[in-house]
Amino acid sequence: MLPLAALSTASPAYADESACAGSYYDQSGFEFFTPELRYVPPPLRVAAWDCAVRDADRPFGLDTGSAVEYTLVYADVDFDVVVRIARAFEEQGWLTNFAAITSIDTGEGMQNSVLYSADQLAALDSPPLFAGGRFGNAATNHDIISLSYADGDAYTTNGGAFTTPSLVIDVALTEAFAGDGIADPSVLSGLKSIGDVAVTPAGAAAVGGTAVVLTLVIGYPGSLLNSVIGPRYDQFVERMRKRRAARRSKSAGAGGTGSAVPDQAGTPARSRLFGWLFVPGLLIASVISGFVDPSFGLNAMSARLLVTAFLSLLVFNVAAWFLVRVIMRRRHPDAVATVKFRWGSLILVTVAVLIARLLEFHPGIIFGLVAGLVFATTMSKAKNAMVVILGTGFGLAVALLAWVGFSVVAPIAAGAPGNLLLVSASEFFSAVTIEGIASLPLALLPLLALDGHKLFDYNKWLWLLCYVIGLLAFMLVLLTIPNSWGEIDGDFVRWIVLFCVFGVVAVAVWAIHTVFERRKAAATAQRVPG
């Protein structure tokens, strides 16, 4: 419980947030926070800072329509850190025909309008009393970086709070950053930690009310849409089943060996191909999921992201469904089941990635429930509903545990830029969290062969409760929580619009189908002799 209590307080620091106590920013109007790495220019990732602060009353994020502004503070810093940062800006093309340091006092008085390169700074006999500069990205003509180094004696930063050498860097960005090195963070590192979630009573009411309303918007229109496409889907499945049965019969008649072993009791066959078909399915899902990051392609970061997605999908699905399988076997000894990859889930994986990219949603959406249990006997509606509840419930539990892991590891990884092990562990936890949480609104839709349809068909009130819980988890973990009804904007509004569009389209499809069916029935009645 102690780790959870710690995580529920202020945002975790990258190095030693207590070192910033008593500084200018340690007062009302400012707040310590952990910036998403997409908002940290790559040159600033070469050294860990002690704390990051921002204006507590100003909306934060590029989706707010304004620049991202915050301050990094390095307390009791070695001047070598200033040199490393200046060199990183030079090497990454920010300082063409310019320099990071344009004002400096080496002990002989302040010099302004100078250009000190990283090599010149490193060549100084001793650290300067003061060094500062202000510059933008020469490669893009975007963003502003202002840095000030002071010795803590002749010069100070932050209103004299530091009596030792310190470095303060003000950052103003109009773009997000990505990297393609193997240890560069992907979009998965943008998941917010538990400490970043602050819910006011008004915000809780807004989220809860929105979840209930959106569930109603999804529920009835979803059932109407399913009444149109459901029968057609069932007909398609039946045709495919008959074709497979015909091929097996033909193969058996020719003396060949089929790929399935018929159950002696006449129950559905279980494929011998399960062992090796499961892995290719996960691999394909991992490749599709990788495109949630705009930088995904032929680079080292993408290779690591692919491995992370594969391992997270494997662990998430095996863990959740193994627990369900054990419980079902204990409660119903005749319920023999195997875990099978759902090839149709690749459609949902693709849809989730497209939605995330079109809405510019960070840290992205990965549909994680790509596997399911296949039972050797026909299950009743009640048992099917139990499997759905257990599967989504365990999936949610695994995701929340992974969120705790991410909240612990991510700040450590952010404080050690370039550490492959830490960024891999952080993004593994992030992927499991996103897969479990983001799957709920899709998997529980009352459509076709989705789990939500089985639950909706069994008990609509039970489905309503489960869907509200799933939406609440989705909003809490992945969306920006508003402080009140009047502050609903950004990604929260985009998702509300998306759900409403689904409801409108579902009703429209049902209405058009109903009109055509009535016309067809009327035409048929006219052709029938009286």
Legacy VTK file of the C-alpha trace (Angstrom):
# vtk DataFile Version 3.0
C-alpha trace
ASCII
DATASET POLYDATA
POINTS 530 float
0.000 0.000 0.000
2.879 2.385 0.649
4.016 2.439 -3.004
0.460 3.153 -4.090
0.157 5.965 -1.588
3.356 7.504 -2.846
2.226 7.255 -6.443
-1.042 9.004 -5.721
0.643 12.208 -4.598
2.600 14.679 -6.693
4.126 13.848 -10.050
7.355 11.878 -9.688
10.618 13.731 -10.211
13.315 12.781 -12.659
16.194 12.985 -10.185
15.802 14.751 -6.839
12.777 16.999 -6.696
13.555 17.840 -3.068
16.614 19.720 -4.346
14.203 22.329 -5.724
12.588 22.983 -2.349
12.687 26.661 -1.452
13.318 27.770 -5.009
11.342 30.444 -6.805
9.109 27.771 -8.311
8.299 26.090 -4.989
5.291 28.298 -4.355
1.686 28.648 -5.383
1.100 29.299 -9.065
3.627 26.670 -10.147
3.547 22.886 -10.021
6.150 20.175 -10.342
5.384 17.626 -13.056
6.910 14.993 -15.322
6.928 16.186 -18.949
6.152 13.661 -21.662
9.346 12.898 -23.526
7.776 14.012 -26.799
7.848 17.489 -25.240
11.542 17.223 -24.333
13.922 18.284 -27.145
16.410 15.440 -27.764
19.451 17.584 -26.825
17.981 18.037 -23.339
17.765 14.271 -22.834
21.533 13.912 -22.458
21.423 14.857 -18.763
18.898 14.368 -15.981
17.318 17.383 -14.335
16.216 17.655 -10.727
12.735 19.002 -11.349
10.424 20.257 -14.057
7.887 22.979 -13.303
5.051 24.643 -15.180
2.377 27.276 -14.672
-0.345 25.582 -12.638
-3.108 27.726 -14.142
-2.160 27.390 -17.807
-3.418 24.555 -20.064
-0.537 22.270 -21.021
-0.105 20.390 -24.287
0.003 21.112 -28.003
-3.654 20.084 -28.318
-4.609 23.182 -26.291
-3.742 25.418 -29.234
-0.850 27.168 -27.487
2.865 26.549 -27.102
4.153 24.110 -24.504
6.106 26.049 -21.871
7.936 24.723 -18.827
11.213 25.029 -16.917
13.902 22.461 -16.108
15.973 23.011 -12.962
19.375 21.436 -12.289
20.441 22.075 -8.686
24.061 21.746 -7.516
25.117 21.023 -11.089
28.581 20.457 -12.544
29.498 22.798 -15.393
30.235 19.694 -17.470
26.459 19.262 -17.745
26.188 22.683 -19.400
28.922 21.682 -21.844
27.179 18.378 -22.659
23.867 20.111 -23.298
25.474 22.817 -25.457
27.324 20.159 -27.460
24.117 18.162 -27.965
22.333 21.225 -29.376
25.270 21.824 -31.726
25.466 18.222 -32.922
21.727 18.017 -33.555
21.625 21.082 -35.796
20.011 23.640 -33.511
22.895 26.114 -33.467
23.981 26.649 -37.076
26.159 29.811 -37.085
25.141 30.409 -33.471
25.975 29.220 -29.946
24.139 28.158 -26.808
26.059 30.662 -24.652
25.913 34.327 -25.667
26.565 35.932 -22.259
29.332 34.845 -19.897
31.361 36.008 -16.905
34.598 34.094 -16.473
35.676 36.296 -13.553
36.615 39.350 -15.571
33.194 40.914 -15.864
30.091 40.124 -17.890
30.561 39.696 -21.645
27.452 40.012 -23.778
26.836 39.289 -27.454
29.504 36.596 -27.548
29.349 33.136 -29.118
30.850 30.400 -26.945
30.838 26.954 -28.532
30.836 23.739 -26.511
34.551 23.275 -27.227
35.307 26.779 -25.942
33.271 26.140 -22.806
35.087 22.855 -22.207
38.448 24.609 -22.661
37.828 27.093 -19.818
40.312 26.742 -16.952
37.501 26.839 -14.404
33.701 27.064 -14.486
32.428 30.582 -15.210
30.543 32.621 -12.660
27.656 32.958 -15.099
26.757 31.644 -18.548
23.520 32.144 -20.431
21.907 32.221 -23.825
18.679 32.158 -25.771
18.179 30.448 -29.127
15.767 28.548 -31.340
15.998 25.541 -33.598
17.928 26.734 -36.661
16.796 23.665 -38.606
13.064 24.366 -38.223
12.842 27.988 -37.036
10.638 26.705 -34.211
10.918 26.571 -30.429
12.862 28.705 -27.956
15.416 27.572 -25.373
16.693 29.955 -22.677
19.358 28.749 -20.268
21.108 30.346 -17.312
24.007 28.880 -15.322
25.084 30.608 -12.090
27.772 29.786 -9.538
25.455 30.476 -6.572
27.759 33.129 -5.117
28.471 35.999 -7.488
25.341 35.121 -9.467
22.245 33.154 -8.552
19.209 31.733 -10.304
15.641 31.421 -9.054
15.678 34.463 -6.815
18.785 33.429 -4.910
17.372 30.110 -3.707
20.490 28.151 -4.710
23.820 28.791 -2.996
25.562 26.195 -5.167
26.016 26.138 -8.966
22.661 25.699 -10.689
21.240 25.609 -14.205
17.765 26.739 -15.237
16.431 26.071 -18.737
13.174 27.606 -19.960
11.558 25.645 -22.795
8.890 26.912 -25.222
7.817 24.438 -27.916
5.430 24.474 -30.855
6.209 20.913 -31.983
6.620 17.427 -30.550
9.801 15.391 -30.938
10.603 11.832 -31.884
13.750 9.797 -32.281
14.603 6.619 -34.152
17.538 5.343 -32.082
17.123 2.012 -30.326
16.963 3.701 -26.912
14.841 6.651 -28.041
11.371 6.704 -26.474
8.369 5.949 -28.652
4.846 7.278 -28.327
4.267 4.662 -25.602
6.419 6.720 -23.222
3.751 9.427 -23.362
1.371 7.495 -21.101
0.577 9.526 -18.009
1.542 8.079 -14.644
-0.726 7.658 -11.647
0.747 10.777 -10.074
-0.303 12.831 -13.095
-3.992 12.065 -12.556
-5.769 14.753 -10.568
-9.545 14.452 -10.387
-11.627 17.186 -8.774
-15.183 16.471 -7.553
-16.536 18.439 -10.517
-14.204 16.563 -12.852
-15.337 13.235 -11.410
-18.950 14.219 -12.022
-18.122 15.204 -15.599
-16.317 11.938 -16.280
-18.959 9.777 -14.612
-21.832 11.536 -16.336
-20.082 11.372 -19.691
-19.406 7.640 -19.274
-23.075 6.895 -18.579
-24.343 9.067 -21.442
-21.855 7.646 -23.947
-22.746 4.110 -22.891
-26.384 4.841 -23.692
-25.313 6.442 -26.975
-23.397 3.259 -27.826
-25.795 0.660 -26.428
-29.136 1.041 -28.206
-27.734 2.279 -31.545
-25.191 -0.547 -31.362
-27.936 -3.135 -30.963
-29.808 -1.602 -33.923
-26.675 -1.781 -36.062
-26.088 -5.362 -34.985
-29.635 -6.295 -36.043
-28.647 -5.245 -39.570
-25.138 -6.643 -39.931
-25.375 -9.493 -37.408
-27.469 -11.870 -39.580
-25.205 -11.218 -42.561
-22.161 -11.956 -40.444
-23.744 -15.195 -39.212
-24.517 -16.218 -42.803
-20.918 -15.522 -43.799
-19.565 -17.591 -40.891
-21.909 -20.469 -41.744
-20.787 -20.463 -45.384
-17.145 -20.512 -44.335
-17.839 -23.366 -41.886
-19.491 -25.449 -44.598
-16.582 -24.827 -46.970
-14.055 -25.949 -44.357
-16.144 -29.022 -43.571
-16.343 -29.877 -47.265
-12.570 -29.542 -47.659
-11.940 -31.765 -44.621
-14.403 -34.353 -45.926
-12.770 -34.326 -49.355
-9.315 -34.654 -47.814
-10.426 -37.568 -45.609
-12.049 -39.292 -48.585
-8.814 -39.029 -50.542
-6.909 -40.725 -47.740
-5.227 -37.518 -46.571
-4.807 -36.254 -43.034
-6.673 -33.159 -42.005
-5.380 -30.398 -39.823
-7.992 -30.879 -37.159
-8.831 -33.648 -34.750
-12.603 -34.300 -34.558
-13.958 -34.662 -31.071
-15.426 -38.097 -30.451
-18.597 -36.629 -29.038
-19.180 -34.654 -32.216
-18.243 -31.331 -30.649
-16.276 -28.665 -32.528
-12.806 -29.748 -33.611
-9.693 -28.288 -32.086
-6.877 -27.456 -34.450
-3.447 -28.993 -34.159
-2.122 -25.746 -35.635
-2.809 -23.766 -32.473
0.779 -23.877 -31.244
2.352 -22.138 -34.201
-0.549 -20.093 -35.561
-0.828 -18.158 -32.309
2.654 -16.639 -32.660
2.260 -15.400 -36.277
-1.047 -13.824 -35.290
0.591 -11.908 -32.448
3.429 -10.873 -34.739
1.032 -9.438 -37.336
-0.903 -7.617 -34.599
2.388 -6.221 -33.270
3.394 -4.877 -36.683
0.021 -3.165 -37.126
0.162 -1.764 -33.584
3.620 -0.334 -34.240
2.139 2.214 -36.636
0.581 3.948 -33.639
3.946 5.776 -33.511
4.395 8.250 -36.409
8.111 7.336 -36.563
7.475 3.614 -37.034
9.432 2.306 -40.005
12.828 0.881 -40.892
14.806 2.085 -37.882
16.147 0.790 -34.580
13.436 2.387 -32.448
10.760 0.624 -34.492
12.499 -2.730 -34.040
12.448 -2.260 -30.282
8.829 -1.090 -30.406
7.909 -4.215 -32.390
9.513 -6.471 -29.773
7.790 -4.529 -26.989
4.389 -4.808 -28.664
4.829 -8.544 -29.269
5.907 -9.340 -25.705
3.193 -7.157 -24.181
0.459 -8.746 -26.322
1.760 -12.199 -25.437
1.912 -11.543 -21.692
-1.398 -9.666 -21.596
-3.406 -12.300 -23.464
-1.798 -15.352 -21.872
-2.104 -13.921 -18.349
-5.744 -12.853 -18.676
-7.054 -15.934 -20.473
-5.020 -18.394 -18.401
-6.727 -17.110 -15.261
-10.139 -17.334 -16.937
-9.398 -20.868 -18.121
-8.403 -21.994 -14.620
-11.524 -20.542 -12.996
-13.873 -21.928 -15.650
-12.291 -25.370 -15.333
-12.790 -25.346 -11.566
-16.398 -24.171 -11.752
-17.289 -26.259 -14.794
-15.025 -29.329 -15.145
-16.527 -30.086 -18.557
-15.514 -26.654 -19.897
-12.311 -27.701 -21.658
-10.861 -24.684 -23.453
-7.804 -23.623 -25.421
-6.464 -20.144 -26.110
-6.839 -19.244 -29.772
-5.798 -16.192 -31.748
-8.780 -14.224 -33.071
-7.859 -13.358 -36.624
-10.846 -11.049 -36.904
-9.337 -8.946 -34.107
-6.750 -7.659 -36.600
-9.527 -5.477 -38.009
-9.998 -3.890 -34.576
-6.230 -3.513 -34.151
-6.122 -1.627 -37.454
-9.162 0.507 -36.614
-7.658 1.445 -33.239
-4.393 2.570 -34.843
-6.219 4.581 -37.516
-8.360 6.321 -34.886
-5.293 7.188 -32.810
-3.442 8.605 -35.810
-6.420 10.540 -37.210
-7.241 12.062 -33.817
-3.522 12.645 -33.088
-4.164 10.834 -29.833
-1.231 10.221 -27.490
0.003 7.795 -26.271
-1.996 5.953 -28.919
-4.450 3.076 -28.871
-3.561 -0.600 -29.088
-6.352 -3.181 -29.157
-4.990 -5.909 -26.912
-7.650 -8.637 -26.700
-6.468 -10.455 -29.816
-6.950 -13.934 -28.341
-9.839 -15.768 -26.745
-10.938 -19.097 -25.340
-12.373 -21.768 -27.613
-14.408 -24.380 -25.736
-14.763 -27.978 -26.860
-18.472 -27.951 -26.010
-21.281 -25.533 -26.745
-21.606 -22.976 -23.952
-24.803 -21.519 -22.544
-25.425 -17.767 -22.637
-24.717 -17.547 -18.913
-21.349 -19.296 -19.251
-20.430 -17.174 -22.264
-21.264 -14.053 -20.268
-19.134 -15.310 -17.375
-16.179 -15.833 -19.717
-16.570 -12.290 -21.073
-16.781 -10.744 -17.605
-13.805 -12.720 -16.310
-11.737 -12.036 -19.431
-12.306 -8.284 -19.496
-12.069 -8.091 -15.699
-8.735 -9.860 -15.523
-7.541 -7.859 -18.521
-8.407 -4.639 -16.691
-6.650 -5.864 -13.536
-3.484 -6.775 -15.467
-3.555 -3.363 -17.173
-3.903 -1.477 -13.888
-1.023 -3.433 -12.342
1.066 -2.563 -15.393
0.095 1.094 -14.905
1.573 0.951 -11.410
4.739 -0.555 -12.890
4.920 2.187 -15.512
4.428 4.900 -12.887
7.416 3.531 -10.964
9.789 2.843 -13.873
8.990 5.732 -16.272
10.475 8.537 -14.114
13.643 6.486 -13.626
13.891 5.863 -17.372
13.332 9.546 -18.102
16.133 10.430 -15.709
18.552 8.133 -17.537
18.243 9.069 -21.230
19.673 6.467 -23.580
19.265 3.565 -21.141
17.862 0.776 -23.332
16.845 -1.492 -20.459
14.892 1.200 -18.630
13.074 2.585 -21.682
12.198 -0.970 -22.761
10.797 -1.838 -19.334
8.895 1.444 -19.136
7.293 1.003 -22.547
6.493 -2.661 -21.897
4.414 -1.622 -18.884
2.894 1.198 -20.936
1.939 -1.180 -23.764
0.255 -3.653 -21.406
-1.644 -0.780 -19.778
-2.832 0.654 -23.088
-3.750 -2.771 -24.497
-5.893 -3.606 -21.502
-7.565 -0.222 -21.067
-8.055 0.763 -24.711
-9.546 -2.631 -25.599
-12.562 -2.220 -23.338
-14.652 0.327 -25.328
-14.116 -1.704 -28.518
-14.336 -5.275 -27.221
-17.544 -4.553 -25.295
-19.412 -3.060 -28.260
-22.666 -5.035 -28.748
-21.711 -6.014 -32.295
-21.206 -9.232 -34.245
-18.917 -11.762 -32.578
-17.423 -9.233 -30.152
-17.482 -10.098 -26.470
-19.856 -7.218 -25.847
-22.538 -8.849 -28.021
-22.506 -12.017 -25.900
-22.867 -9.979 -22.731
-25.543 -7.701 -24.224
-27.491 -10.728 -25.436
-27.382 -12.295 -21.972
-28.221 -9.285 -19.793
-28.422 -5.696 -21.023
-28.156 -4.184 -17.543
-25.032 -6.214 -16.829
-23.584 -5.054 -20.148
-24.421 -1.443 -19.242
-22.545 -1.737 -15.932
-19.489 -3.339 -17.544
-19.354 -0.778 -20.343
-19.575 2.162 -17.922
-16.702 0.684 -15.892
-14.664 0.173 -19.065
-15.272 3.753 -20.219
-14.383 5.161 -16.802
-11.070 3.276 -16.857
-10.410 4.471 -20.413
-11.049 8.115 -19.527
-9.103 7.997 -16.272
-5.957 6.416 -17.688
-5.816 7.654 -21.287
-7.711 10.955 -21.513
-7.152 14.422 -20.083
-9.569 14.670 -17.169
-11.470 18.005 -17.139
-11.780 19.938 -13.900
-15.437 20.726 -14.588
-18.144 20.530 -17.245
-17.026 23.902 -18.557
-13.457 22.712 -19.175
-14.220 19.719 -21.402
-11.928 20.127 -24.407
-9.027 18.561 -26.277
-8.889 14.774 -26.552
-11.920 14.428 -24.259
-14.142 16.300 -26.718
-12.759 14.369 -29.689
-13.722 11.075 -28.107
-17.202 12.325 -27.232
-17.665 13.363 -30.863
-16.388 9.977 -32.063
-18.885 8.087 -29.894
-21.726 10.336 -31.013
-20.768 9.826 -34.666
-20.906 6.063 -34.111
-24.390 6.394 -32.632
-25.632 8.527 -35.532
-24.123 6.214 -38.165
-25.542 3.133 -36.444
-29.067 4.569 -36.357
-28.747 5.801 -39.958
-27.679 2.350 -41.210
-30.564 0.728 -39.338
-33.073 3.297 -40.671
-31.919 2.882 -44.282
-32.016 -0.901 -43.934
-35.531 -0.747 -42.461
-36.811 1.415 -45.330
-35.381 -0.947 -47.961
-36.744 -4.021 -46.177
-40.226 -2.493 -46.003
-40.108 -1.612 -49.694
-38.945 -5.125 -50.508
-41.750 -6.613 -48.412
-44.327 -4.357 -50.095
-43.058 -5.324 -53.563
-43.195 -9.011 -52.649
-46.757 -8.661 -51.347
-47.856 -7.051 -54.615
-46.421 -9.946 -56.651
-48.191 -12.591 -54.566
-51.629 -13.414 -56.100
-54.572 -12.531 -53.922
LINES 1 531
530 0 1 2 3 4 5 6 7 8 9 10 11 12 13 14 15 16 17 18 19 20 21 22 23 24 25 26 27 28 29 30 31 32 33 34 35 36 37 38 39 40 41 42 43 44 45 46 47 48 49 50 51 52 53 54 55 56 57 58 59 60 61 62 63 64 65 66 67 68 69 70 71 72 73 74 75 76 77 78 79 80 81 82 83 84 85 86 87 88 89 90 91 92 93 94 95 96 97 98 99 100 101 102 103 104 105 106 107 108 109 110 111 112 113 114 115 116 117 118 119 120 121 122 123 124 125 126 127 128 129 130 131 132 133 134 135 136 137 138 139 140 141 142 143 144 145 146 147 148 149 150 151 152 153 154 155 156 157 158 159 160 161 162 163 164 165 166 167 168 169 170 171 172 173 174 175 176 177 178 179 180 181 182 183 184 185 186 187 188 189 190 191 192 193 194 195 196 197 198 199 200 201 202 203 204 205 206 207 208 209 210 211 212 213 214 215 216 217 218 219 220 221 222 223 224 225 226 227 228 229 230 231 232 233 234 235 236 237 238 239 240 241 242 243 244 245 246 247 248 249 250 251 252 253 254 255 256 257 258 259 260 261 262 263 264 265 266 267 268 269 270 271 272 273 274 275 276 277 278 279 280 281 282 283 284 285 286 287 288 289 290 291 292 293 294 295 296 297 298 299 300 301 302 303 304 305 306 307 308 309 310 311 312 313 314 315 316 317 318 319 320 321 322 323 324 325 326 327 328 329 330 331 332 333 334 335 336 337 338 339 340 341 342 343 344 345 346 347 348 349 350 351 352 353 354 355 356 357 358 359 360 361 362 363 364 365 366 367 368 369 370 371 372 373 374 375 376 377 378 379 380 381 382 383 384 385 386 387 388 389 390 391 392 393 394 395 396 397 398 399 400 401 402 403 404 405 406 407 408 409 410 411 412 413 414 415 416 417 418 419 420 421 422 423 424 425 426 427 428 429 430 431 432 433 434 435 436 437 438 439 440 441 442 443 444 445 446 447 448 449 450 451 452 453 454 455 456 457 458 459 460 461 462 463 464 465 466 467 468 469 470 471 472 473 474 475 476 477 478 479 480 481 482 483 484 485 486 487 488 489 490 491 492 493 494 495 496 497 498 499 500 501 502 503 504 505 506 507 508 509 510 511 512 513 514 515 516 517 518 519 520 521 522 523 524 525 526 527 528 529
